[in-house]
Amino acid sequence: MAKQEYAEWDSNILRNVKMSLVGPAVDGGEREIKFQFPPRVMKDGKTASWDEIYQGTFEPFPVYKGSDARLITVQWEYIVDGDPWTVTRVMEEIRQAKAYFYISMAEAQDKFPIINLKLYEYSPSGGTWRGISVNVTPSGPLVGTGSGATVCHLKHQVSIDMKLITTAQLNPKPGDGSQIQASNLLGSPKSKWF
């Protein structure tokens, strides 16, 4: 594939991808993450929780407690390559993602890291997720203006860990907060959750 065909392929993929940070932590109620390149799913898993009762036999007796929420890690990259992906633009996108987690966790009474995600066959019709962590890994040489005010690394890798929400209570006091129903995941059985 030629370079132009790769760029067209990326553009076509990005038309069907949407990640939005939602809720009171975002001015205006929602902020869409802008991707320079198609994001990748680095992890998509689900775990079960068991208690074990030891009875002096060959192995413990397992008691199933339940299943944990589905966990997905989405990763994407920014490369400073000039207009429109300048040092300022790349750093603003990264700051927005990190600030969302800071604001949400610092003011936990009414601000929560909730993410809406539509991503390939991993979340094809969109899903409601709770943000767990955001990580940024810079690499490459420093680029930017000689003044030092607008300088950053050439490349940044961003990843967000999130867990699927089916229902959630958004207040530490029972009955005293808003409840999320992830109605955009309706289906019977809810096969799109898995």
N, CA, C and O of each residue as an XYZ file, in Angstrom:
776
protein
N       0.828     -1.188      0.000
C       0.000      0.000      0.000
C       0.871      1.250      0.000
O       1.860      1.323      0.729
N       0.507      2.222     -0.809
C       1.226      3.492     -0.830
C       0.866      4.309      0.390
O      -0.132      4.039      1.059
N       1.691      5.322      0.682
C       1.485      6.171      1.861
C       0.100      6.815      1.840
O      -0.558      6.893      2.878
N      -0.352      7.276      0.671
C      -1.654      7.923      0.561
C      -2.780      6.932      0.847
O      -3.783      7.293      1.463
N      -2.615      5.675      0.400
C      -3.631      4.654      0.675
C      -3.719      4.355      2.164
O      -4.814      4.146      2.685
N      -2.568      4.331      2.867
C      -2.583      4.144      4.321
C      -3.341      5.282      4.997
O      -4.140      5.045      5.904
N      -3.094      6.524      4.556
C      -3.768      7.681      5.149
C      -5.274      7.596      4.925
O      -6.054      7.923      5.820
N      -5.684      7.161      3.742
C      -7.107      7.027      3.442
C      -7.728      5.907      4.281
O      -8.846      6.049      4.778
N      -7.016      4.813      4.435
C      -7.468      3.687      5.272
C      -7.689      4.162      6.708
O      -8.728      3.875      7.303
N      -6.712      4.889      7.269
C      -6.841      5.429      8.629
C      -8.049      6.345      8.746
O      -8.809      6.252      9.710
N      -8.229      7.227      7.773
C      -9.358      8.164      7.802
C     -10.689      7.429      7.792
O     -11.611      7.794      8.522
N     -10.793      6.388      6.962
C     -12.027      5.605      6.902
C     -12.315      4.919      8.226
O     -13.461      4.890      8.674
N     -11.290      4.369      8.853
C     -11.471      3.706     10.148
C     -11.917      4.714     11.199
O     -12.834      4.441     11.974
N     -11.273      5.879     11.228
C     -11.570      6.889     12.254
C     -12.991      7.431     12.165
O     -13.519      7.932     13.158
N     -13.619      7.341     11.001
C     -15.010      7.806     10.869
C     -15.959      6.972     11.728
O     -17.041      7.437     12.088
N     -15.563      5.757     12.052
C     -16.426      4.852     12.823
C     -15.939      4.639     14.247
O     -16.327      3.669     14.899
N     -15.091      5.538     14.734
C     -14.571      5.452     16.100
C     -14.967      6.715     16.844
O     -14.836      7.823     16.323
N     -15.455      6.539     18.069
C     -15.786      7.709     18.880
C     -15.532      7.403     20.351
O     -16.046      6.424     20.893
N     -14.732      8.252     20.985
C     -14.512      8.162     22.425
C     -14.828      9.534     23.004
O     -14.210     10.532     22.635
N     -15.799      9.573     23.919
C     -16.209     10.833     24.521
C     -16.105     10.762     26.032
O     -16.491      9.771     26.651
N     -15.577     11.831     26.618
C     -15.557     11.999     28.066
C     -16.819     12.767     28.412
O     -17.050     13.852     27.880
N     -17.642     12.212     29.305
C     -18.954     12.814     29.562
C     -19.139     13.122     31.043
O     -18.394     12.642     31.897
N     -20.149     13.932     31.320
C     -20.502     14.228     32.704
C     -20.055     15.595     33.145
O     -19.467     16.344     32.364
N     -20.332     15.936     34.417
C     -20.045     17.266     34.941
C     -18.577     17.649     34.915
O     -18.250     18.833     34.996
N     -17.678     16.663     34.804
C     -16.250     16.993     34.794
C     -15.815     17.640     33.485
O     -14.699     18.150     33.380
N     -16.705     17.619     32.477
C     -16.363     18.187     31.178
C     -17.236     19.405     30.934
O     -18.458     19.316     31.049
N     -16.635     20.544     30.597
C     -17.409     21.731     30.257
C     -18.286     21.412     29.058
O     -17.815     20.875     28.056
N     -19.570     21.749     29.168
C     -20.488     21.481     28.070
C     -21.039     20.069     28.075
O     -21.847     19.725     27.212
N     -20.620     19.235     29.034
C     -21.219     17.918     29.192
C     -20.536     16.778     28.465
O     -20.676     15.627     28.876
N     -19.788     17.062     27.376
C     -19.137     15.986     26.632
C     -17.954     16.547     25.853
O     -18.027     17.637     25.285
N     -16.870     15.790     25.835
C     -15.718     16.184     25.032
C     -15.195     14.969     24.297
O     -14.813     13.972     24.909
N     -15.183     15.062     22.976
C     -14.722     13.949     22.162
C     -13.208     13.990     22.033
O     -12.625     15.036     21.748
N     -12.575     12.829     22.247
C     -11.134     12.696     22.037
C     -10.887     12.689     20.530
O     -11.532     11.945     19.791
N      -9.962     13.508     20.087
C      -9.601     13.547     18.668
C      -8.378     12.658     18.455
O      -7.338     12.851     19.086
N      -8.517     11.685     17.558
C      -7.427     10.759     17.273
C      -6.689     11.192     16.013
O      -7.308     11.602     15.031
N      -5.374     11.098     16.047
C      -4.570     11.346     14.857
C      -4.482     10.072     14.006
O      -4.484     10.128     12.776
N      -4.405      8.929     14.687
C      -4.343      7.617     14.044
C      -5.380      6.717     14.699
O      -5.790      6.989     15.827
N      -5.815      5.659     14.034
C      -6.792      4.754     14.651
C      -6.265      4.156     15.964
O      -5.132      3.678     16.018
N      -7.082      4.184     17.012
C      -6.661      3.582     18.286
C      -6.652      2.059     18.189
O      -7.296      1.470     17.322
N      -5.905      1.439     19.101
C      -5.796     -0.015     19.145
C      -6.300     -0.524     20.494
O      -6.160      0.143     21.519
N      -6.880     -1.705     20.471
C      -7.281     -2.378     21.702
C      -6.105     -3.234     22.136
O      -5.707     -4.157     21.427
N      -5.547     -2.926     23.307
C      -4.371     -3.643     23.801
C      -4.744     -4.770     24.759
O      -3.987     -5.723     24.943
N      -5.931     -4.642     25.369
C      -6.367     -5.665     26.321
C      -7.885     -5.638     26.350
O      -8.488     -4.565     26.323
N      -8.503     -6.797     26.404
C      -9.955     -6.903     26.518
C     -10.233     -8.166     27.312
O     -10.157     -9.272     26.777
N     -10.554     -8.003     28.588
C     -10.676     -9.187     29.432
C     -11.766     -9.100     30.468
O     -12.341     -8.040     30.720
N     -12.033    -10.239     31.059
C     -13.043    -10.357     32.105
C     -12.563    -11.425     33.073
O     -11.996    -12.435     32.657
N     -12.782    -11.210     34.342
C     -12.337    -12.174     35.339
C     -13.499    -12.576     36.245
O     -14.508    -11.879     36.345
N     -13.323    -13.706     36.891
C     -14.303    -14.193     37.861
C     -13.660    -14.193     39.240
O     -12.440    -14.288     39.370
N     -14.488    -14.087     40.258
C     -13.994    -14.060     41.631
C     -14.504    -15.287     42.386
O     -15.692    -15.608     42.346
N     -13.585    -15.966     43.075
C     -13.920    -17.188     43.808
C     -13.391    -17.102     45.239
O     -12.310    -16.561     45.470
N     -14.135    -17.625     46.178
C     -13.635    -17.902     47.523
C     -13.217    -19.369     47.556
O     -13.756    -20.196     46.820
N     -12.265    -19.676     48.406
C     -11.855    -21.074     48.549
C     -11.943    -21.464     50.015
O     -11.402    -20.785     50.888
N     -12.622    -22.553     50.270
C     -12.781    -23.053     51.637
C     -11.899    -24.292     51.782
O     -12.069    -25.284     51.073
N     -10.951    -24.209     52.721
C     -10.033    -25.328     52.939
C     -10.656    -26.285     53.945
O     -11.109    -25.878     55.015
N     -10.671    -27.581     53.577
C     -11.331    -28.583     54.414
C     -10.417    -29.751     54.753
O     -10.885    -30.806     55.181
N      -9.132    -29.569     54.566
C      -8.211    -30.654     54.879
C      -8.219    -31.758     53.838
O      -7.764    -32.871     54.106
N      -8.734    -31.457     52.648
C      -8.737    -32.446     51.572
C      -7.667    -32.077     50.551
O      -6.840    -31.198     50.791
N      -7.694    -32.764     49.404
C      -6.667    -32.544     48.391
C      -6.666    -31.125     47.825
O      -5.612    -30.603     47.461
N      -7.826    -30.509     47.750
C      -7.910    -29.154     47.210
C      -9.042    -28.404     47.906
O      -9.950    -29.023     48.462
N      -8.991    -27.072     47.878
C     -10.048    -26.309     48.534
C     -11.367    -26.421     47.782
O     -11.394    -26.711     46.586
N     -12.449    -26.190     48.497
C     -13.786    -26.191     47.901
C     -14.063    -24.793     47.349
O     -14.085    -23.836     48.122
N     -14.276    -24.641     46.033
C     -14.481    -23.310     45.456
C     -15.927    -22.827     45.600
O     -16.874    -23.590     45.412
N     -16.069    -21.556     45.936
C     -17.388    -20.924     46.012
C     -17.368    -19.711     45.085
O     -16.610    -18.766     45.303
N     -18.193    -19.746     44.067
C     -18.219    -18.664     43.077
C     -18.872    -17.425     43.671
O     -19.996    -17.492     44.167
N     -18.172    -16.289     43.625
C     -18.693    -15.030     44.176
C     -19.307    -14.138     43.110
O     -20.221    -13.366     43.401
N     -18.828    -14.232     41.905
C     -19.369    -13.380     40.848
C     -18.300    -13.036     39.835
O     -17.151    -13.466     39.937
N     -18.706    -12.253     38.860
C     -17.822    -11.901     37.772
C     -17.480    -10.416     37.876
O     -18.335     -9.604     38.228
N     -16.247    -10.068     37.574
C     -15.835     -8.662     37.560
C     -16.257     -8.033     36.241
O     -16.583     -8.730     35.281
N     -16.246     -6.703     36.209
C     -16.620     -5.989     34.990
C     -15.583     -6.230     33.899
O     -14.403     -6.446     34.177
N     -16.045     -6.188     32.665
C     -15.145     -6.307     31.516
C     -14.177     -5.123     31.516
O     -14.590     -3.974     31.674
N     -12.902     -5.410     31.340
C     -11.852     -4.386     31.317
C     -11.256     -4.307     29.916
O     -10.900     -5.323     29.320
N     -11.153     -3.090     29.405
C     -10.563     -2.884     28.080
C      -9.513     -1.784     28.179
O      -9.703     -0.800     28.893
N      -8.406     -1.952     27.462
C      -7.372     -0.930     27.378
C      -7.297     -0.453     25.937
O      -7.044     -1.237     25.023
N      -7.520      0.842     25.747
C      -7.454      1.445     24.417
C      -6.208      2.321     24.370
O      -5.956      3.114     25.277
N      -5.437      2.167     23.306
C      -4.172      2.902     23.174
C      -4.113      3.599     21.816
O      -4.540      3.050     20.801
N      -3.579      4.813     21.819
C      -3.400      5.544     20.564
C      -2.164      6.417     20.652
O      -1.565      6.564     21.717
N      -1.787      7.000     19.507
C      -0.546      7.778     19.446
C      -0.786      9.135     18.809
O      -1.685      9.323     17.990
N       0.058     10.071     19.221
C       0.142     11.372     18.572
C       1.595     11.574     18.147
O       2.517     11.256     18.898
N       1.792     12.100     16.951
C       3.126     12.463     16.465
C       3.074     13.914     16.022
O       2.225     14.291     15.215
N       3.973     14.722     16.543
C       4.037     16.124     16.145
C       4.589     16.175     14.724
O       5.761     15.876     14.493
N       3.725     16.562     13.764
C       4.180     16.605     12.370
C       3.764     17.899     11.665
O       3.682     17.941     10.437
N       3.506     18.939     12.435
C       3.101     20.211     11.837
C       1.596     20.336     11.777
O       0.873     19.530     12.363
N       1.130     21.336     11.079
C      -0.296     21.641     11.020
C      -1.088     20.459     10.460
O      -0.724     19.969      9.391
N      -2.158     19.963     11.118
C      -2.749     20.516     12.335
C      -2.171     19.935     13.633
O      -2.526     20.396     14.718
N      -1.280     18.923     13.541
C      -0.784     18.254     14.749
C       0.513     18.908     15.221
O       1.595     18.329     15.133
N       0.364     20.130     15.723
C       1.477     20.902     16.261
C       1.747     20.491     17.702
O       0.982     19.727     18.289
N       2.836     21.000     18.268
C       3.138     20.753     19.684
C       1.945     21.159     20.545
O       1.527     20.410     21.428
N       1.404     22.341     20.287
C       0.285     22.860     21.089
C      -0.934     21.959     20.987
O      -1.562     21.656     22.001
N      -1.278     21.526     19.782
C      -2.468     20.692     19.579
C      -2.309     19.325     20.242
O      -3.223     18.850     20.917
N      -1.151     18.693     20.051
C      -0.905     17.375     20.640
C      -0.967     17.464     22.163
O      -1.615     16.638     22.805
N      -0.302     18.453     22.740
C      -0.282     18.567     24.199
C      -1.666     18.903     24.753
O      -2.002     18.475     25.857
N      -2.470     19.659     24.013
C      -3.826     19.968     24.466
C      -4.684     18.714     24.515
O      -5.442     18.526     25.468
N      -4.581     17.849     23.506
C      -5.343     16.592     23.512
C      -4.947     15.728     24.710
O      -5.806     15.148     25.374
N      -3.655     15.646     24.980
C      -3.167     14.839     26.102
C      -3.618     15.436     27.431
O      -4.058     14.709     28.323
N      -3.510     16.757     27.567
C      -3.930     17.423     28.815
C      -5.410     17.214     29.086
O      -5.808     17.008     30.233
N      -6.229     17.266     28.042
C      -7.670     17.079     28.219
C      -7.984     15.702     28.802
O      -8.800     15.581     29.716
N      -7.335     14.668     28.270
C      -7.584     13.307     28.767
C      -7.137     13.167     30.215
O      -7.856     12.593     31.033
N      -5.950     13.688     30.541
C      -5.446     13.582     31.919
C      -6.269     14.436     32.878
O      -6.589     13.998     33.983
N      -6.611     15.652     32.458
C      -7.363     16.564     33.321
C      -8.714     15.982     33.694
O      -9.203     16.207     34.801
N      -9.320     15.238     32.785
C     -10.623     14.630     33.055
C     -10.549     13.701     34.261
O     -11.449     13.695     35.101
N      -9.484     12.922     34.343
C      -9.317     12.018     35.481
C      -8.993     12.801     36.753
O      -9.496     12.473     37.827
N      -8.158     13.832     36.636
C      -7.816     14.638     37.817
C      -9.051     15.311     38.404
O      -9.301     15.226     39.606
N      -9.815     15.973     37.557
C     -10.998     16.702     38.015
C     -11.996     15.739     38.626
O     -12.549     15.996     39.695
N     -12.223     14.621     37.936
C     -13.193     13.654     38.423
C     -12.810     13.109     39.780
O     -13.653     13.002     40.670
N     -11.536     12.762     39.948
C     -11.127     12.109     41.184
C     -10.911     13.097     42.320
O     -11.035     12.728     43.488
N     -10.590     14.345     41.999
C     -10.385     15.346     43.045
C     -11.705     15.839     43.620
O     -11.772     16.247     44.779
N     -12.753     15.799     42.804
C     -14.053     16.302     43.245
C     -15.078     15.182     43.108
O     -16.052     15.301     42.364
N     -14.847     14.113     43.825
C     -15.603     12.878     43.612
C     -17.063     12.951     44.034
O     -17.810     12.004     43.786
N     -17.495     14.036     44.660
C     -18.887     14.108     45.074
C     -19.850     14.215     43.889
O     -20.951     13.666     43.933
N     -19.439     14.916     42.837
C     -20.371     15.073     41.725
C     -19.719     14.973     40.355
O     -20.333     15.337     39.352
N     -18.496     14.491     40.299
C     -17.804     14.387     39.018
C     -17.195     12.994     38.887
O     -16.501     12.523     39.788
N     -17.459     12.347     37.768
C     -17.067     10.956     37.616
C     -16.455     10.719     36.249
O     -16.933     11.274     35.260
N     -15.406      9.907     36.166
C     -14.789      9.625     34.868
C     -15.587      8.581     34.078
O     -15.302      7.385     34.136
N     -16.592      9.066     33.340
C     -17.444      8.209     32.530
C     -17.074      8.421     31.061
O     -16.912      9.555     30.612
N     -16.943      7.330     30.327
C     -16.497      7.379     28.939
C     -17.516      6.646     28.060
O     -17.924      5.525     28.367
N     -17.917      7.291     26.972
C     -18.710      6.609     25.950
C     -17.754      6.187     24.849
O     -16.953      6.991     24.371
N     -17.837      4.928     24.449
C     -16.885      4.399     23.485
C     -17.584      3.600     22.399
O     -18.331      2.662     22.679
N     -17.327      3.988     21.147
C     -17.730      3.189     19.986
C     -16.442      2.825     19.276
O     -15.740      3.703     18.774
N     -16.117      1.517     19.228
C     -14.801      1.113     18.734
C     -14.854     -0.266     18.081
O     -14.894     -1.290     18.764
N     -14.854     -0.276     16.763
C     -14.766     -1.505     15.981
C     -15.775     -2.543     16.479
O     -16.898     -2.198     16.847
N     -15.373     -3.796     16.489
C     -16.248     -4.865     16.991
C     -16.107     -5.060     18.499
O     -16.760     -5.932     19.072
N     -15.271     -4.266     19.137
C     -15.093     -4.379     20.589
C     -16.200     -3.653     21.339
O     -16.557     -4.040     22.452
N     -16.736     -2.617     20.742
C     -17.864     -1.875     21.304
C     -18.600     -1.252     20.112
O     -18.619     -0.031     19.958
N     -19.210     -2.103     19.265
C     -19.686     -1.659     17.952
C     -20.843     -0.668     17.973
O     -20.903      0.223     17.125
N     -21.754     -0.805     18.919
C     -22.892      0.108     18.948
C     -22.719      1.173     20.020
O     -23.648      1.926     20.310
N     -21.543      1.234     20.600
C     -21.290      2.205     21.669
C     -21.526      1.561     23.016
O     -22.370      0.674     23.149
N     -20.796      1.998     24.001
C     -20.938      1.465     25.349
C     -20.566      2.516     26.365
O     -19.849      3.468     26.058
N     -21.056      2.342     27.575
C     -20.743      3.245     28.672
C     -19.719      2.568     29.564
O     -19.922      1.440     30.015
N     -18.611      3.265     29.816
C     -17.482      2.698     30.546
C     -17.077      3.640     31.672
O     -17.289      4.849     31.577
N     -16.500      3.095     32.729
C     -15.945      3.944     33.792
C     -14.432      3.965     33.645
O     -13.783      2.925     33.533
N     -13.885      5.180     33.648
C     -12.451      5.330     33.489
C     -11.710      4.838     34.715
O     -12.074      5.184     35.839
N     -10.682      4.041     34.517
C      -9.876      3.497     35.606
C      -8.532      4.208     35.674
O      -8.104      4.610     36.755
N      -7.863      4.369     34.541
C      -6.565      5.047     34.544
C      -6.247      5.578     33.158
O      -6.754      5.083     32.151
N      -5.393      6.600     33.128
C      -4.859      7.121     31.874
C      -3.343      7.183     32.020
O      -2.830      7.620     33.050
N      -2.632      6.745     30.989
C      -1.168      6.741     31.015
C      -0.634      7.331     29.716
O      -1.135      7.035     28.631
N       0.391      8.173     29.845
C       1.013      8.804     28.686
C       2.498      8.447     28.691
O       3.178      8.620     29.702
N       3.002      7.945     27.550
C       4.419      7.606     27.418
C       5.025      8.424     26.289
O       4.790      8.124     25.119
N       5.812      9.467     26.622
C       6.479     10.238     25.569
C       7.723      9.507     25.083
O       8.342      8.752     25.833
N       8.090      9.739     23.804
C       9.315      9.145     23.267
C       9.813      9.986     22.099
O       9.118     10.873     21.604
N      11.022      9.687     21.679
C      11.609     10.398     20.554
C      12.272     11.696     20.995
O      12.258     12.037     22.178
N      12.855     12.418     20.036
C      13.549     13.665     20.359
C      12.573     14.768     20.743
O      11.375     14.672     20.477
N      13.091     15.805     21.364
C      12.282     16.985     21.663
C      12.116     17.798     20.390
O      13.057     17.961     19.613
N      10.893     18.311     20.187
C      10.598     19.133     19.012
C       9.847     20.377     19.465
O       9.287     20.406     20.561
N       9.835     21.394     18.629
C       9.098     22.620     18.932
C       9.913     23.846     18.638
O      10.892     23.800     17.892
N       9.497     24.959     19.237
C      10.183     26.226     19.004
C      11.443     26.306     19.853
O      11.568     25.606     20.858
N      12.363     27.151     19.451
C      13.617     27.299     20.183
C      13.457     27.991     21.514
O      14.365     27.951     22.344
N      12.300     28.636     21.740
C      12.102     29.377     22.995
C      11.956     28.446     24.191
O      12.153     28.869     25.330
N      11.618     27.200     23.950
C      11.442     26.250     25.049
C      10.039     26.244     25.613
O       9.678     25.346     26.374
N       9.236     27.244     25.248
C       7.878     27.329     25.785
C       6.952     26.303     25.142
O       6.060     25.772     25.805
N       7.153     26.023     23.873
C       6.302     25.056     23.186
C       7.164     23.905     22.665
O       7.371     23.752     21.461
N       7.649     23.116     23.593
C       8.504     21.971     23.262
C       7.920     20.722     23.905
O       7.447     20.764     25.040
N       7.954     19.624     23.185
C       7.543     18.330     23.747
C       8.264     17.242     22.967
O       9.004     17.533     22.027
N       8.050     15.997     23.353
C       8.628     14.883     22.603
C       7.891     14.719     21.278
O       6.732     15.113     21.141
N       8.569     14.143     20.327
C       8.006     13.943     18.995
C       6.757     13.057     19.030
O       5.788     13.309     18.315
N       6.791     12.021     19.867
C       5.732     11.011     19.867
C       5.191     10.814     21.281
O       5.944     10.851     22.254
N       3.880     10.606     21.384
C       3.237     10.311     22.670
C       2.277      9.141     22.476
O       1.465      9.126     21.551
N       2.389      8.179     23.357
C       1.485      7.045     23.364
C       0.547      7.225     24.564
O       1.005      7.380     25.696
N      -0.748      7.205     24.313
C      -1.748      7.411     25.361
C      -2.568      6.138     25.490
O      -2.969      5.554     24.482
N      -2.822      5.702     26.719
C      -3.700      4.549     26.915
C      -4.656      4.831     28.071
O      -4.296      5.459     29.066
N      -5.864      4.353     27.907
C      -6.891      4.477     28.945
C      -7.423      3.082     29.249
O      -7.820      2.344     28.348
N      -7.425      2.734     30.538
C      -8.071      1.505     31.010
C      -9.480      1.880     31.436
O      -9.676      2.877     32.131
N     -10.457      1.089     31.026
C     -11.837      1.361     31.419
C     -12.599      0.060     31.629
O     -12.289     -0.970     31.030
N     -13.612      0.137     32.501
C     -14.450     -1.028     32.780
C     -15.880     -0.726     32.354
O     -16.379      0.386     32.522
N     -16.522     -1.746     31.800
C     -17.886     -1.621     31.309
C     -18.857     -1.342     32.454
O     -18.724     -1.887     33.550
N     -19.827     -0.489     32.177
C     -20.890     -0.209     33.155
C     -22.194     -0.777     32.617
O     -22.546     -0.548     31.459
N     -22.902     -1.511     33.448
C     -24.278     -1.865     33.115
C     -25.208     -1.016     33.977
O     -26.179     -0.453     33.471
N     -24.921     -0.922     35.268
C     -25.635     -0.031     36.185
C     -24.636      0.449     37.211
O     -23.786     -0.320     37.661
N     -24.728      1.720     37.588
C     -23.798      2.254     38.587
C     -24.481      3.306     39.436
O     -25.329      4.051     38.946
N     -24.118      3.371     40.697
C     -24.574      4.417     41.610
C     -23.437      5.415     41.748
O     -22.325      5.045     42.123
N     -23.709      6.675     41.449
C     -22.647      7.668     41.425
C     -22.656      8.554     42.657
O     -22.592      9.777     42.535
N     -22.734      7.972     43.823
C     -22.621      8.740     45.051
C     -22.294      7.771     46.164
O     -22.839      6.667     46.198
N     -21.405      8.161     47.089
C     -21.061      7.226     48.164
C     -22.218      6.927     49.117
O     -22.206      5.898     49.793
N     -23.220      7.814     49.181
C     -24.359      7.571     50.065
C     -25.472      6.888     49.282
O     -25.938      7.438     48.284
N     -25.912      5.708     49.704
C     -26.967      4.997     48.979
C     -28.225      5.858     48.841
O     -28.658      6.507     49.794
N     -28.793      5.851     47.651
C     -30.033      6.578     47.415
C     -29.877      8.077     47.312
O     -30.872      8.794     47.203
N     -28.641      8.568     47.344
C     -28.420     10.015     47.351
C     -27.610     10.456     46.133
O     -26.892     11.454     46.195
N     -27.720      9.733     45.050
C     -26.947     10.108     43.875
C     -27.661      9.673     42.618
O     -28.683      8.990     42.678
N     -27.127     10.066     41.487
C     -27.727      9.670     40.229
C     -27.289      8.251     39.895
O     -26.224      7.794     40.310
N     -28.127      7.575     39.143
C     -27.823      6.201     38.754
C     -27.680      6.158     37.239
O     -28.475      6.757     36.514
N     -26.671      5.452     36.770
C     -26.468      5.286     35.330
C     -27.054      3.953     34.908
O     -26.743      2.915     35.491
N     -27.886      3.986     33.913
C     -28.323      2.769     33.255
C     -27.719      2.811     31.859
O     -28.013      3.729     31.093
N     -26.898      1.857     31.520
C     -26.227      1.869     30.222
C     -27.181      1.375     29.150
O     -27.021      0.278     28.614
N     -28.185      2.203     28.840
C     -29.252      1.794     27.930
C     -28.760      1.586     26.509
O     -29.430      0.931     25.712
N     -27.576      2.145     26.177
C     -27.074      1.942     24.825
C     -26.472      0.548     24.641
O     -25.937      0.243     23.575
N     -26.553     -0.288     25.658
C     -26.064     -1.665     25.543
C     -27.207     -2.673     25.602
O     -26.994     -3.844     25.913
N     -28.424     -2.211     25.300
C     -29.571     -3.101     25.409
C     -29.468     -4.256     24.430
O     -28.882     -4.130     23.354
N     -30.027     -5.342     24.805
C     -30.014     -6.545     23.990
C     -30.302     -7.720     24.887
O     -30.044     -7.647     26.088
N     -30.827     -8.798     24.350
C     -31.150     -9.929     25.193
C     -30.737    -11.216     24.486
O     -31.324    -11.545     23.455
N     -29.766    -11.949     24.988
C     -28.888    -11.548     26.095
C     -27.936    -10.449     25.643
O     -27.811    -10.191     24.446
N     -27.283     -9.818     26.563
C     -26.459     -8.670     26.245
C     -25.112     -9.100     25.651
O     -24.059     -8.902     26.258
N     -25.168     -9.680     24.477
C     -23.961    -10.251     23.865
C     -22.922     -9.198     23.553
O     -21.728     -9.498     23.562
N     -23.337     -7.970     23.278
C     -22.399     -6.919     22.942
C     -21.562     -6.507     24.163
O     -20.549     -5.826     24.004
N     -21.960     -6.899     25.356
C     -21.174     -6.585     26.553
C     -19.880     -7.390     26.583
O     -18.901     -6.975     27.204
N     -19.873     -8.532     25.919
C     -18.763     -9.461     26.071
C     -17.820     -9.385     24.892
O     -16.821    -10.104     24.853
